[in-house]
């Protein structure tokens, strides 16, 4: 690790020299890239310098143990420094982990009802509500890009709203860092709204978290698109349902199709659909690169495949279980209200532990 830290110092010197080059200053993209790398490396070097100073202080305090009149003071100082060094070493090791290429991105959140009919659609609506409240707690902004609602009648005669599919963008500097673990199949066990005998049913919904693509990463040529407009259907008011404002975009080279009809404006629906298309194309490109390299792009917990069951929500037992890390929490009532913090913290810790293990293997 220390050899790599010495390399960090050398790289910082190279970056400082490059950033003083007028050619770099006149290239916004290159300037942003180098500035970002410097901002990431500088705290690492500062932690390393702090660690070296503590180790020097520890050596000096241990020497003072031989002086009778200073022994008690030195002993207390030694104990204090010895307690701080492991904490600083742990922070330093975490800072050395490679950054995720999509760190700091907004995300596209896609939720789709799976097996279970109307109950799956209601569960999809519950997941949307959970993520919406979590976003609010984090100070993020959630924007609905497209949705397909259904009304589900319950045994009480009152109708509830479910979703066959809903696509949102979550705006927040650390949205991707927190939510990247949510992709996969979410399974629910509970008595459905439509159940008359009180039996527990199992249904599922899929969640996908896609980083929002930069224009540099995904270039979408007009010639590669087929854009169809049509009349919106479902809820939305008279102007939505009686004008050709809905947009369907087909990316001809890949066959990917994106639709959006939530806005009254055709132009707004097109802009939202293109945003989702960009995220899906980025995901497709990255998946293909992973297959060629035969390894996971981000070393995520589990495969991240949408067909993988990642979590079970058991309402009768107030239990949530994440199957990837074997964590069970008996606070489902709070989690579905958006208090996802304990689960996400555990997932991040497990991911970092696995990364650190690989880092140690590479140094061995």
C-alpha positions in Angstrom: 0.0 0.0 0.0 2.8 2.4 0.8 4.4 2.0 -2.6 1.0 2.9 -4.2 0.8 5.9 -1.9 4.2 7.1 -3.0 2.8 6.8 -6.6 -0.1 9.0 -5.6 2.3 11.8 -4.7 4.0 11.5 -8.0 0.7 11.6 -9.9 -0.4 14.7 -8.0 2.8 16.4 -9.1 2.1 15.4 -12.7 -1.5 16.7 -12.4 -0.3 20.1 -11.0 2.0 20.5 -13.9 -0.6 19.5 -16.4 -3.2 21.9 -14.9 -0.8 24.8 -15.3 -0.6 24.1 -19.1 -2.5 26.7 -21.1 -3.6 23.9 -23.6 -5.3 22.1 -20.8 -6.9 25.3 -19.4 -8.5 25.9 -22.9 -9.9 22.4 -23.0 -12.9 22.3 -20.6 -13.4 18.5 -20.8 -9.7 17.7 -20.1 -9.6 20.4 -17.4 -12.6 18.9 -15.7 -11.2 15.4 -15.9 -7.8 16.3 -14.5 -9.3 18.5 -11.8 -11.6 15.7 -10.7 -8.7 13.3 -10.5 -6.7 15.7 -8.4 -9.6 16.3 -6.1 -9.9 12.6 -5.5 -6.1 12.0 -4.9 -5.4 15.0 -2.7 -7.3 13.7 0.4 -5.5 10.4 0.1 -2.1 12.1 0.3 -3.3 14.2 3.2 -4.3 11.1 5.1 -1.0 9.5 4.3 0.9 12.5 5.6 -1.2 12.5 8.8 -0.5 8.8 9.3 3.3 9.4 8.9 3.2 12.2 11.4 1.3 10.1 13.9 3.8 7.3 13.6 6.6 9.7 14.1 4.9 11.1 17.2 4.4 7.5 18.5 8.1 6.8 18.1 8.9 10.0 20.0 6.5 9.2 22.8 7.9 5.7 23.2 11.3 7.2 23.7 10.0 9.4 26.5 8.9 6.2 28.4 12.5 5.8 29.4 12.4 9.2 31.3 10.9 8.6 34.8 9.6 12.2 35.2 7.8 12.0 31.8 6.7 8.4 31.9 3.1 8.9 32.8 2.5 11.7 30.3 4.3 9.6 27.6 2.2 6.5 28.4 -1.0 8.4 28.0 0.2 9.9 24.7 1.2 6.4 23.4 -2.2 5.0 24.2 -3.9 7.9 22.5 -1.8 7.6 19.3 -2.0 3.8 19.3 -5.8 4.1 19.3 -5.9 6.6 16.4 -3.5 4.9 14.0 -5.8 1.9 13.2 -8.7 4.2 12.5 -6.6 6.3 10.2 -5.2 3.3 8.5 -8.7 2.0 7.8 -9.7 5.4 6.4 -6.6 5.4 4.2 -7.3 1.9 2.8 -10.9 2.9 1.9 -9.6 6.0 0.2 -7.4 3.8 -2.0 -10.3 1.9 -3.5 -10.7 2.6 -7.2 -13.5 5.1 -7.8 -16.7 3.9 -9.5 -16.9 5.4 -13.1 -20.5 6.5 -12.4 -19.9 8.0 -9.0 -21.8 11.2 -8.4 -24.3 10.5 -11.2 -28.1 11.0 -11.2 -29.9 7.7 -11.9 -32.8 6.4 -13.9 -35.0 4.3 -11.6 -37.2 1.7 -13.4 -39.8 -0.4 -11.6 -41.8 -3.1 -13.3 -44.5 -5.4 -12.0 -43.5 -9.0 -12.2 -45.2 -12.2 -11.3 -48.4 -11.8 -9.2 -50.8 -9.9 -11.4 -52.5 -6.9 -9.7 -50.7 -7.5 -6.5 -47.4 -7.2 -8.3 -48.6 -3.8 -9.7 -49.5 -2.7 -6.2 -46.1 -3.8 -4.9 -44.5 -1.8 -7.7 -46.4 1.3 -6.4 -45.2 0.6 -2.9 -41.6 0.4 -4.1 -42.0 3.7 -5.9 -43.3 5.3 -2.7 -40.4 3.8 -0.7 -37.8 5.2 -3.1 -39.7 8.6 -3.3 -39.6 9.0 0.5 -36.0 7.9 0.7 -35.1 10.5 -2.0 -36.9 13.1 0.1 -35.0 12.2 3.2 -31.7 12.5 1.3 -32.7 15.9 -0.2 -32.9 14.5 -3.8 -35.4 15.4 -6.4 -37.5 12.6 -8.1 -38.9 13.3 -11.6 -41.4 10.9 -13.2 -40.4 10.2 -16.8 -43.1 7.7 -17.8 -45.6 5.5 -16.1 -48.3 2.9 -16.8 -50.9 2.9 -14.0 -53.8 0.5 -13.3 -56.6 0.8 -10.8 -57.0 -2.3 -8.5 -60.2 -2.8 -6.6 -59.9 -4.2 -3.1 -62.3 -6.2 -0.9 -63.4 -3.0 0.8 -64.7 -1.7 -2.6 -62.0 1.1 -2.7 -59.6 1.2 -5.7 -55.9 1.5 -5.3 -53.3 2.6 -7.8 -50.7 0.1 -9.1 -48.0 0.4 -11.8 -47.3 -2.0 -14.6 -44.2 0.1 -15.1 -42.8 3.4 -13.9 -39.6 5.2 -14.9 -38.1 8.1 -12.9 -35.0 10.2 -12.8 -33.5 10.9 -9.4 -31.4 14.0 -9.2 -28.8 14.0 -6.5 -25.0 14.0 -6.3 -24.8 10.8 -4.4 -27.9 9.1 -5.8 -26.0 6.5 -7.8 -23.6 5.8 -4.9 -26.6 4.9 -2.6 -29.0 3.2 -5.0 -26.8 1.1 -7.3 -27.4 -1.9 -5.1 -31.2 -1.9 -5.7 -31.2 -3.5 -9.2 -32.8 -7.0 -9.2 -36.0 -8.8 -8.3 -37.8 -7.7 -5.1 -40.2 -10.3 -3.7 -43.1 -9.5 -1.5 -45.1 -11.8 0.9 -48.4 -10.5 2.2 -52.1 -10.7 2.1 -53.1 -8.9 -1.1 -55.7 -6.2 -1.2 -57.9 -8.4 -3.4 -57.6 -11.5 -1.2 -60.9 -12.5 0.5 -59.7 -15.6 2.5 -56.7 -13.9 4.2 -54.1 -16.0 2.5 -50.5 -14.8 2.1 -49.4 -14.5 -1.5 -46.0 -14.1 -3.0 -45.4 -11.7 -5.9 -42.5 -9.7 -7.3 -41.4 -6.6 -9.0 -38.1 -5.8 -10.8 -36.0 -2.7 -10.1 -33.3 -1.3 -12.4 -30.9 1.5 -11.5 -29.2 3.0 -14.5 -26.6 5.9 -14.3 -27.6 8.8 -16.4 -25.4 8.9 -19.5 -23.2 11.8 -20.5 -23.4 12.9 -24.1 -19.7 12.0 -24.5 -20.4 8.4 -23.5 -23.5 7.8 -25.6 -23.9 9.5 -29.0 -27.3 9.0 -30.5 -27.6 9.9 -34.2 -30.9 11.1 -35.6 -30.6 8.6 -38.4 -30.5 5.8 -35.9 -33.9 6.7 -34.5 -37.5 6.0 -35.5 -39.8 8.4 -33.7 -43.6 7.7 -33.6 -46.1 10.0 -32.0 -49.6 8.9 -31.0 -52.4 9.8 -28.7 -51.8 9.2 -25.0 -54.0 6.8 -23.1 -54.9 6.4 -19.4 -55.1 9.2 -16.8 -53.9 12.6 -17.5 -56.7 14.9 -18.4 -58.4 16.0 -21.6 -55.5 17.7 -23.3 -53.2 14.7 -22.8 -55.7 12.1 -24.1 -56.9 14.0 -27.2 -53.6 15.2 -28.7 -50.7 13.3 -30.3 -48.3 14.1 -27.5 -47.1 10.6 -26.6 -43.7 9.6 -28.1 -42.2 6.2 -28.9 -38.5 6.1 -29.9 -37.0 3.0 -31.5 -33.2 2.9 -31.6 -32.7 1.0 -34.9 -29.2 -0.4 -34.4 -30.1 -2.1 -31.1 -33.9 -2.4 -31.3 -34.3 -0.7 -27.9 -37.7 1.0 -27.5 -38.6 3.8 -25.1 -42.1 5.4 -24.7 -43.2 8.5 -22.8 -46.6 10.0 -22.6 -46.8 11.7 -19.2 -46.3 15.3 -20.4 -48.8 17.3 -22.4 -46.0 18.5 -24.7 -44.7 16.2 -27.4 -41.3 17.9 -27.1 -41.0 17.3 -23.4 -42.0 13.6 -23.9 -39.3 13.2 -26.6 -36.7 14.8 -24.3 -37.6 12.4 -21.5 -37.6 9.4 -23.7 -34.2 10.3 -25.1 -32.8 10.6 -21.6 -34.0 7.0 -20.8 -32.8 5.7 -24.1 -29.3 7.1 -23.3 -29.2 5.4 -19.9 -30.3 2.1 -21.4 -27.7 2.3 -24.2 -25.0 3.0 -21.7 -26.1 0.0 -19.7 -26.1 -2.2 -22.8 -22.6 -1.0 -23.8 -21.3 -1.6 -20.4 -22.8 -5.1 -20.2 -21.2 -6.0 -23.5 -17.9 -4.7 -22.3 -18.2 -6.9 -19.2 -19.0 -10.0 -21.2 -15.9 -9.4 -23.4 -13.7 -8.9 -20.3 -15.4 -11.8 -18.5 -15.6 -9.9 -15.3 -17.9 -7.6 -13.5 -17.6 -3.9 -14.2 -18.0 -2.6 -10.6 -17.5 -5.8 -8.6 -21.0 -5.4 -7.3 -22.5 -7.5 -4.6 -24.2 -10.3 -6.5 -24.5 -10.2 -10.3 -26.7 -7.2 -10.4 -28.8 -9.1 -13.0 -32.4 -8.2 -13.0 -33.4 -11.8 -12.9 -31.7 -12.3 -9.5 -33.9 -12.2 -6.4 -32.1 -9.8 -4.1 -34.6 -9.0 -1.4 -37.8 -10.3 0.3 -40.4 -8.1 2.0 -42.4 -10.2 4.4 -45.2 -8.0 5.8 -46.8 -10.5 8.3 -43.5 -10.8 10.1 -42.4 -7.1 9.5 -39.2 -8.6 8.1 -37.0 -7.5 5.2 -34.2 -9.9 4.1 -31.4 -9.0 1.7 -30.3 -12.4 0.3 -27.0 -11.2 -1.1 -25.5 -10.4 2.3 -27.7 -12.5 4.5 -29.0 -9.4 6.4 -32.5 -9.5 8.0 -34.1 -6.5 9.6 -37.4 -6.6 11.5 -38.3 -3.0 10.7 -40.1 -3.4 7.4 -42.8 -0.9 8.4 -40.1 1.8 8.7 -38.2 0.7 5.6 -41.2 1.0 3.3 -41.6 4.5 4.7 -38.2 5.4 3.1 -35.8 4.5 6.0 -33.5 2.5 3.8 -30.4 3.8 5.5 -29.4 0.7 7.6 -29.8 -1.6 4.6 -27.8 0.6 2.2 -25.1 1.2 4.8 -24.7 -2.6 5.2 -24.5 -3.1 1.5 -21.9 -0.4 1.0 -19.8 -1.9 3.9 -20.0 -5.4 2.4 -19.0 -4.1 -1.0 -16.1 -2.1 0.4 -14.9 -5.2 2.4 -14.9 -7.3 -0.8 -13.0 -4.6 -2.6 -10.4 -4.3 0.2 -10.0 -8.1 0.1 -9.2 -7.9 -3.6 -6.8 -5.0 -3.0 -5.0 -7.0 -0.3 -4.8 -10.0 -2.7 -3.3 -7.8 -5.4 -0.6 -6.7 -3.0 0.2 -10.1 -1.7 
